[in-house]
């Protein structure tokens, strides 16, 4: 597989993902937002981090980092 196809596939995956702000991946009742743009999800989660909110992708994987975190993308 060539590099262009890999990049195109990653771009497509990132455009179609929804990032959910919840206390845990399986706690639907705690969800306070869902965003197509991970930066928006991380900003909300960061503002609520003291309450235990984090960002999870559609597969339930935690997406660490936020605007105040040095690892923020």
C-alpha positions as CSV (number, residue, x, y, z in Angstrom):
1,X,0.0,0.0,0.0
2,X,1.4,3.4,-0.9
3,X,1.7,6.3,1.5
4,X,-1.0,8.4,-0.3
5,X,-3.6,5.7,0.2
6,X,-2.6,5.4,3.9
7,X,-2.9,9.2,4.4
8,X,-6.2,9.3,2.5
9,X,-7.6,6.4,4.7
10,X,-6.6,8.2,7.9
11,X,-8.1,11.5,6.7
12,X,-11.4,9.7,5.9
13,X,-11.5,8.0,9.3
14,X,-10.9,11.2,11.1
15,X,-13.6,13.1,9.2
16,X,-16.2,10.4,10.0
17,X,-15.4,10.0,13.7
18,X,-17.6,11.2,16.5
19,X,-15.9,12.1,19.8
20,X,-18.0,11.8,22.9
21,X,-17.5,13.6,26.2
22,X,-18.4,11.2,29.0
23,X,-17.2,10.0,32.4
24,X,-16.5,6.6,31.0
25,X,-16.8,5.0,27.6
26,X,-19.9,3.0,28.5
27,X,-21.7,5.6,30.6
28,X,-24.1,7.0,28.0
29,X,-26.1,8.9,30.7
30,X,-23.1,11.0,31.6
31,X,-22.5,12.2,28.1
32,X,-22.4,16.0,27.8
33,X,-21.4,16.4,24.2
34,X,-20.5,14.8,20.9
35,X,-18.3,16.4,18.3
36,X,-16.9,15.7,14.8
37,X,-13.9,17.9,15.7
38,X,-11.8,16.3,18.4
39,X,-10.4,19.7,19.4
40,X,-13.9,20.8,20.4
41,X,-14.5,17.6,22.4
42,X,-11.2,17.9,24.2
43,X,-11.9,21.6,25.0
44,X,-15.2,20.6,26.7
45,X,-13.7,17.6,28.5
46,X,-10.8,19.8,29.8
47,X,-13.3,22.3,31.2
48,X,-15.0,19.5,33.0
49,X,-12.0,17.4,33.9
50,X,-12.5,18.0,37.7
51,X,-15.9,16.3,37.3
52,X,-14.3,13.3,35.6
53,X,-15.1,13.9,32.0
54,X,-13.0,12.5,29.2
55,X,-13.1,12.1,25.4
56,X,-13.9,8.8,23.8
57,X,-14.0,7.8,20.1
58,X,-16.8,5.8,18.5
59,X,-15.0,2.6,19.5
60,X,-14.8,3.6,23.2
61,X,-11.1,4.4,23.1
62,X,-10.1,7.2,25.5
63,X,-8.5,10.1,23.6
64,X,-6.1,11.7,26.1
65,X,-5.0,15.4,26.1
66,X,-6.7,18.7,26.0
67,X,-5.9,22.4,25.4
68,X,-4.2,22.6,28.8
69,X,-2.4,19.3,28.4
70,X,1.1,19.5,26.7
71,X,0.2,16.4,24.6
72,X,-2.8,18.1,23.0
73,X,-2.9,17.6,19.2
